[in-house]
Amino acid sequence: MSASPRHHTGKKSPGETASPQITQEMIDLYDEYTHLTLDRRRFFDHLTRVAGGTAAACALLPILENNYAEAAMVAPDDSRVATETITFPGAHGELTGYLARPAGEMGKLPAVLVIHENRGLNPHIEDVTRRMALEGFVALGVDFLSPAGGTPADEDKAREMIGQLDSAQTIENAVAAVDYLAGHPATTGKVGAVGFCWGGAMANQVAVNSPQVAATVAYYGRQPSTDQVAKIKAPMMLHYAGLDERINAGIPDFKSALDASGVSYEMFTYDNANHAFNNDTNAARYDEKAAEVAWNRTVTFFKDQLR
């Protein structure tokens, strides 16, 4: 049961003006802002320079940023999916999550932990969680900002809060989420984990640290250190964006360590795709073809590994 992908055609309606042109330099600049060193004021100053003026930068900004007003691929009230907001014990206090499963009696199902980007548990990740449920899984999107009071609506604030999380405790909370799903009465006990961006790095850490996880998928996630790779036991699937120089710099050492440790893995790089290519709420970076191919590979991988 697959959700239909959203189409960004780029075509104009009658009377509509052409959209500002996004360049790779602008996308790289936005990536630096969201992941590295630029604050919002410096980012906008740089964007103004690259775009050729303040008016152009203002027009480009909504295209570069996520737009959660876009219709979800699977609507929150879709009758095919049963959803609920839950709380459960983490390793360091209570965690909140968005639990989704196919509607109706289907017996016990394998489970998938969905790990959000560095913006927290937002409408896009809830949509991804529903999509995973429609594929025949009990899917749980955990709010890893629960210890800090939960994901705020302000993306900049969410990124700031993500940066302040204790890394070791967050990994332990992710492992606890896998354990929770393994023991959930609606699941078979077989659990996979998939993460995007910050969540991709966290999915890699789940592979390193969770004895319970049966398969992991990381989308453009920072790689674990080479000495951690020997701890990985479950099969992995790794998706990378061809234009993502920041994350891709770690691939050679990671691949060598995976090979040396005999880890079962599949690795895919999507040419001409940008970091966050799966995020369909981001018009500048979403790559429909790469996202659809990667999603189909991910679902097939989980169905094979979590049987």
DRENTIVO-588566 format. One line per 5 residues: for each residue y negated, z, x of N, C-alpha, C. Coordinates in steps of 0.05 Angstrom, whole numbers. Layout:
Y:Z:X:Y:Z:X:Y:Z:X | ...
END
This chain:
24:0:17:0:0:0:-25:0:18 | -36:-22:22:-59:-25:41:-85:-28:25 | -106:-15:36:-132:-19:24:-144:-45:34 | -159:-58:18:-171:-83:26:-194:-77:44 | -197:-92:67:-219:-87:86:-245:-96:74
-266:-83:82:-293:-90:73:-302:-114:90 | -316:-132:78:-325:-156:92:-355:-155:97 | -362:-157:122:-391:-160:130:-395:-189:137 | -404:-205:118:-406:-234:123:-430:-242:138 | -451:-226:136:-476:-234:149:-492:-255:133
-481:-264:110:-495:-284:94:-518:-271:79 | -539:-287:74:-563:-276:60:-562:-285:31 | -571:-267:14:-574:-274:-14:-600:-290:-17 | -603:-306:-39:-627:-321:-42:-652:-304:-41 | -671:-312:-25:-696:-297:-23:-695:-274:-3
-671:-269:8:-668:-247:27:-676:-257:55 | -690:-240:70:-697:-248:97:-674:-243:117 | -674:-257:139:-653:-255:159:-653:-227:171 | -629:-216:176:-627:-190:189:-636:-192:218 | -648:-171:229:-655:-171:257:-630:-176:275
-634:-189:297:-611:-196:314:-604:-172:332 | -579:-164:331:-569:-142:348:-558:-154:374 | -567:-144:396:-556:-153:422:-537:-132:433 | -521:-140:453:-503:-122:466:-518:-99:480 | -542:-106:491:-558:-85:504:-566:-63:484
-572:-71:459:-579:-51:439:-555:-34:431 | -532:-46:429:-507:-31:423:-501:-12:445 | -503:-21:470:-498:-3:493:-518:20:493 | -543:14:486:-563:35:485:-557:56:464 | -548:46:441:-540:65:419:-516:82:428
-497:70:442:-474:85:452:-483:107:471 | -502:100:489:-513:121:507:-526:143:492 | -540:136:471:-553:157:454:-533:175:441 | -512:163:430:-493:179:414:-473:194:431 | -469:186:456:-448:199:472:-457:211:499
-480:202:509:-487:210:536:-514:225:538 | -534:212:548:-557:227:558:-583:224:542 | -585:205:525:-610:200:511:-614:218:487 | -638:230:485:-645:243:459:-657:222:441 | -662:229:416:-670:209:396:-697:196:403
-716:211:413:-742:200:420:-739:180:442 | -725:187:463:-721:168:486:-705:143:477 | -686:148:460:-670:125:450:-689:106:435 | -706:116:417:-723:99:401:-744:85:419 | -753:99:440:-772:87:458:-759:63:473
-734:67:481:-719:45:495:-714:22:475 | -706:29:450:-700:9:431:-725:-8:424 | -748:6:423:-774:-8:418:-779:-28:440 | -774:-20:464:-779:-39:487:-760:-63:485 | -734:-57:480:-714:-79:480:-719:-97:456
-727:-86:433:-730:-101:409:-757:-117:408 | -776:-108:425:-801:-122:426:-823:-110:408 | -819:-86:399:-840:-73:383:-829:-52:364 | -847:-35:354:-838:-13:337:-827:-23:310 | -840:-44:299:-830:-54:273:-802:-65:275
-797:-80:297:-770:-90:301:-750:-68:305 | -757:-47:320:-739:-25:325:-733:-10:299 | -753:-7:282:-749:6:256:-730:-10:239 | -732:-36:240:-714:-54:225:-685:-53:235 | -682:-50:262:-656:-50:274:-641:-23:271
-656:-2:269:-644:25:269:-623:29:247 | -628:21:222:-608:25:201:-583:8:206 | -585:-13:221:-561:-29:227:-544:-16:249 | -558:-4:268:-544:10:290:-531:36:281 | -544:49:262:-533:75:253:-513:71:230
-497:92:226:-477:91:204:-491:93:177 | -479:79:158:-490:79:130:-468:87:111 | -467:113:105:-445:123:88:-449:116:58 | -472:103:52:-476:93:24:-460:69:19 | -449:56:40:-432:33:36:-407:42:20
-398:25:2:-375:31:-14:-351:36:4 | -336:58:-3:-312:64:12:-290:43:7 | -272:39:26:-250:22:22:-231:33:0 | -228:59:0:-213:72:-21:-232:93:-33 | -240:89:-58:-260:106:-71:-250:135:-73
-268:154:-72:-259:182:-74:-244:188:-100 | -250:173:-121:-236:178:-147:-214:158:-152 | -204:145:-132:-183:125:-136:-158:140:-147 | -148:130:-169:-126:143:-183:-100:142:-168 | -98:126:-147:-74:124:-132:-70:146:-112
-92:161:-108:-92:182:-87:-99:209:-99 | -84:230:-92:-91:257:-99:-104:271:-75 | -128:281:-79:-143:294:-57:-151:322:-64 | -155:338:-43:-165:365:-47:-177:375:-21 | -197:393:-24:-207:407:0:-192:433:3
-182:437:27:-165:460:32:-175:477:55 | -166:501:57:-169:518:80:-142:526:90 | -139:530:116:-114:538:128:-119:552:154 | -100:567:164:-104:582:189:-105:563:213 | -127:565:228:-128:552:254:-119:572:276
-122:563:300:-115:581:322:-136:603:326 | -161:597:316:-183:616:320:-199:618:294 | -186:627:273:-199:630:247:-192:608:228 | -204:609:205:-197:590:183:-210:563:188 | -195:542:182:-205:514:183:-206:502:155
-225:484:152:-227:469:127:-217:440:131 | -204:429:111:-195:402:114:-195:387:87 | -192:360:89:-191:342:66:-163:331:65 | -147:340:46:-119:332:44:-116:310:23 | -102:289:31:-97:267:12:-68:259:13
-57:251:-10:-30:242:-11:-28:222:-35 | -7:205:-35:-4:187:-57:-1:203:-83 | -13:193:-105:-11:207:-130:17:204:-142 | 25:223:-158:51:222:-170:73:235:-153 | 96:238:-165:119:250:-151:132:230:-133
131:236:-107:143:217:-88:163:231:-69 | 168:257:-73:184:272:-55:169:279:-30 | 183:289:-10:170:297:15:163:272:31 | 140:273:44:130:250:60:123:258:88 | 124:240:107:114:247:134:84:251:132
73:264:153:45:272:152:30:260:176 | 4:256:172:-14:246:193:-39:263:194 | -45:274:217:-71:288:222:-91:267:229 | -114:266:215:-136:247:221:-159:263:234 | -166:255:258:-186:270:274:-211:253:276
-233:266:268:-259:252:264:-272:246:291 | -293:230:289:-311:223:311:-329:247:318 | -348:242:334:-366:264:342:-388:270:322 | -383:260:297:-402:266:275:-389:284:254 | -365:294:260:-352:313:242:-338:299:219
-329:315:200:-314:305:177:-334:294:156 | -340:269:158:-360:256:141:-346:237:121 | -361:224:104:-349:207:83:-331:184:95 | -339:174:118:-322:153:130:-294:163:137 | -293:186:149:-267:197:157:-251:206:133
-264:216:112:-250:221:87:-238:196:76 | -252:174:78:-242:148:69:-218:140:85 | -219:143:112:-196:136:129:-172:154:121 | -177:179:114:-156:197:106:-143:187:80 | -159:178:61:-148:167:36:-132:141:42
-142:125:60:-128:100:67:-101:107:78 | -99:127:95:-74:134:107:-55:145:86 | -65:160:66:-49:169:44:-37:146:29 | -53:125:24:-43:102:9:-20:87:24 | -18:92:50:3:80:65:29:96:63
29:118:48:53:133:44:56:159:60 | 33:171:67:33:195:84:18:217:69 | 24:242:76:7:264:71:-13:265:93 | -39:260:88:-59:257:109:-79:280:107 | -86:291:130:-105:313:131:-127:307:150
-151:305:140:-175:303:157:-186:331:161 | -185:342:185:-194:369:190:-223:369:199 | -238:388:189:-266:392:198:-265:410:223 | -266:398:246:-265:414:271:-291:429:276 | -311:425:259:-336:441:260:-334:465:242
-311:470:230:-308:493:213:-317:519:226 | -310:524:252:-318:549:264:-348:552:267 | -363:530:265:-392:530:267:-405:529:240 | -390:531:219:-401:530:192:-396:504:177 | -382:485:190:-376:459:176:-394:437:184
-386:412:178:-401:389:185:-427:387:168 | -450:384:181:-475:381:167:-480:352:159 | -498:347:141:-504:319:133:-519:304:155 | -534:319:172:-550:307:193:-531:300:216 | -529:274:222:-511:265:244:-519:275:271
-545:276:276:-554:286:302:-547:315:306 | -549:331:284:-541:359:285:-511:361:289 | -496:344:276:-467:345:279:-459:339:308 | -471:319:320:-465:312:348:-472:336:366 | -494:348:361:-502:372:377:-482:394:374
-472:399:350:-453:420:345:-426:414:358 | -418:388:357:-393:380:370:-394:387:400 | -417:381:412:-421:386:440:-420:416:448 | -424:433:428:-424:462:433:-397:475:428 | -378:460:417:-351:471:412:-337:479:438
-322:500:437:-305:508:459:-281:488:460 | -279:473:482:-259:452:483:-230:463:481 | -224:484:495:-197:495:494:-190:505:467 | -209:519:454:-203:529:427:-201:506:407 | -216:485:410:-214:462:392:-187:449:394
-177:446:419:-151:434:423:-130:452:409 | -133:478:412:-114:497:400:-115:494:369 | -139:490:359:-141:486:330:-128:460:321 | -129:439:337:-116:414:331:-85:418:331 | -75:433:350:-47:438:351:-39:455:326
-56:474:318:-50:490:294:-49:472:269 | -66:452:268:-67:434:245:-41:418:244 | -30:409:267:-4:395:267:17:414:257 | 17:439:266:37:458:257:35:464:227 | 10:465:217:6:469:188:19:446:173
14:421:181:25:399:167:56:398:169 | 67:406:192:96:406:195:109:426:176 | 95:447:169:106:467:151:97:465:123 | 81:444:116:71:440:89:94:432:71 | 96:444:47:118:438:29:120:409:20
98:394:22:98:366:13:107:347:35 | 111:357:60:118:339:82:147:342:91 | 156:322:106:183:322:117:184:339:143 | 162:348:153:161:362:178:154:343:202 | 155:317:197:148:298:218:118:293:216
104:297:239:74:295:239:65:277:261 | 46:259:254:32:243:274:3:251:274 | -12:241:294:-41:247:296:-55:221:304 | -77:216:291:-94:193:298:-123:203:300 | -137:193:321:-164:201:324:-182:178:334
-208:181:329:-227:160:334:-250:171:351 | -256:157:373:-278:165:390:-273:193:401 | -290:213:395:-284:241:402:-257:249:393 | -250:240:369:-223:246:358:-201:232:373 | -207:209:385:-187:195:402:-181:212:426
-201:223:438:-196:241:461:-180:266:452 | -186:276:428:-172:299:417:-143:291:410 | -138:267:400:-111:258:395:-95:257:421 | -108:248:443:-95:249:469:-88:277:477 | -105:296:471:-100:324:478:-78:336:460
-76:327:436:-54:335:419:-28:326:431 | -27:301:441:-3:291:454:5:308:478 | -15:318:492:-10:335:516:-1:363:508 | -12:374:487:-10:402:481:8:410:458 | 15:391:440:31:399:417:60:392:420
78:412:420:106:406:421:116:394:395 | 101:398:373:109:391:346:103:362:339 | 82:351:351:73:324:343:94:303:351 | 99:284:332:120:264:336:109:237:345 | 83:232:343:71:207:351:40:211:350
26:197:368:-3:199:368:-15:171:372 | -38:167:359:-53:142:362:-82:150:369 | -92:138:391:-120:144:399:-136:118:399 | -157:118:383:-176:96:383:-199:102:403 | -202:86:424:-223:87:443:-230:116:450
-210:131:458:-213:159:464:-212:164:494 | -228:184:503:-227:192:531:-199:200:539 | -190:192:562:-163:197:570:-160:225:581 | -136:237:579:-131:263:591:-129:259:622 | -131:281:636:-129:279:665:-101:271:673
-98:259:696:-72:249:704:-51:270:706 | -59:295:714:-39:316:716:-30:326:689 | -45:320:668:-36:328:641:-15:310:629 | -14:285:639:2:264:626:32:271:626 | 41:285:647:69:292:649:78:310:626
60:323:613:66:341:590:71:325:564 | 64:300:563:66:284:539:95:276:534 | 105:282:510:133:277:503:135:256:480 | 116:256:462:117:238:439:106:210:446 | 116:190:432:105:162:436:76:161:429
62:143:442:33:140:439:26:111:432 | 5:107:417:-8:81:414:-37:84:421 | -48:65:438:-75:68:448:-90:42:442 | -113:45:428:-130:23:421:-156:25:437 | -163:3:451:-188:3:466:-205:-22:458
-231:-19:461:-250:-41:455:-257:-55:481 | -255:-81:481:-260:-96:506:-287:-92:519 | -307:-86:503:-334:-83:513:-342:-54:519 | -322:-36:517:-327:-7:519:-323:2:548 | -342:-5:565:-339:0:594:-337:30:600
-351:46:585:-352:75:590:-324:87:587 | -310:82:565:-283:92:561:-262:77:577 | -265:51:579:-245:35:593:-243:40:622 | -263:53:634:-262:60:662:-238:78:669 | -229:93:649:-207:112:654:-179:100:649
-178:75:640:-152:63:633:-133:60:657 | -142:49:680:-123:45:702:-108:70:710 | -122:92:715:-109:117:723:-91:128:701 | -100:125:677:-84:135:654:-58:119:652 | -60:93:654:-36:76:652:-17:82:675
-27:85:698:-10:91:721:5:118:717 | -9:138:706:3:164:701:24:162:679 | 18:147:658:37:143:636:63:130:647 | 59:110:663:83:96:674:99:114:692 | 85:129:709:99:147:728:114:169:713
103:177:690:116:199:675:137:189:655 | 139:163:652:159:152:634:152:156:605 | 126:159:599:117:162:571:120:136:556 | 130:138:531:132:114:514:105:109:502 | 94:85:507:67:79:496:63:49:492
45:43:474:35:16:470:5:17:473 | -6:-2:488:-35:-3:493:-46:-30:486 | -67:-30:471:-80:-55:462:-110:-54:468 | -120:-76:479:-149:-79:483:-158:-103:466 | -179:-99:451:-189:-119:432:-214:-132:444
-210:-157:452:-232:-171:466:-257:-174:449 | -279:-170:462:-306:-174:449:-312:-153:428 | -295:-132:426:-300:-111:407:-315:-88:421 | -331:-74:406:-347:-51:416:-333:-25:409 | -341:-4:424:-333:23:418:-339:28:388
-321:42:375:-324:48:346:-320:23:328 | -305:4:338:-301:-21:322:-287:-16:295 | -274:7:292:-260:12:267:-279:23:245 | -302:32:253:-320:46:234:-336:25:217 | -326:20:193:-338:0:176:-364:8:164
-374:32:169:-400:40:159:-422:33:180 | -414:22:203:-432:15:224:-433:-15:227 | -453:-28:216:-454:-57:215:-455:-70:243 | -468:-56:262:-471:-68:288:-445:-68:304 | -428:-48:301:-405:-46:318:-378:-52:304
-378:-51:278:-353:-56:263:-343:-84:268 | -318:-86:275:-305:-112:280:-282:-114:260 | -286:-130:239:-266:-130:217:-238:-139:227 | -237:-160:243:-211:-170:252:-197:-149:270 | -211:-139:290:-199:-119:308:-191:-94:292
-208:-85:273:-201:-62:257:-176:-66:241 | -174:-89:228:-150:-94:211:-125:-96:228 | -126:-110:251:-102:-112:268:-94:-85:278 | -114:-69:288:-108:-43:298:-96:-24:277 | -108:-26:253:-98:-9:231:-69:-16:223
-63:-41:221:-36:-49:214:-16:-41:236 | -24:-43:261:-7:-33:283:-3:-3:281 | -25:11:275:-23:40:273:-4:49:250 | -7:37:227:10:44:204:39:38:210 | 44:14:221:72:7:228:84:26:248
68:34:268:77:53:289:84:80:276 | 67:90:258:73:116:245:98:113:228 | 101:92:213:124:88:196:150:87:212 | 148:75:236:172:74:253:178:101:266 | 157:115:275:161:140:291:165:165:274
155:164:249:156:188:232:178:187:211 | 197:169:214:218:166:194:236:191:194
END
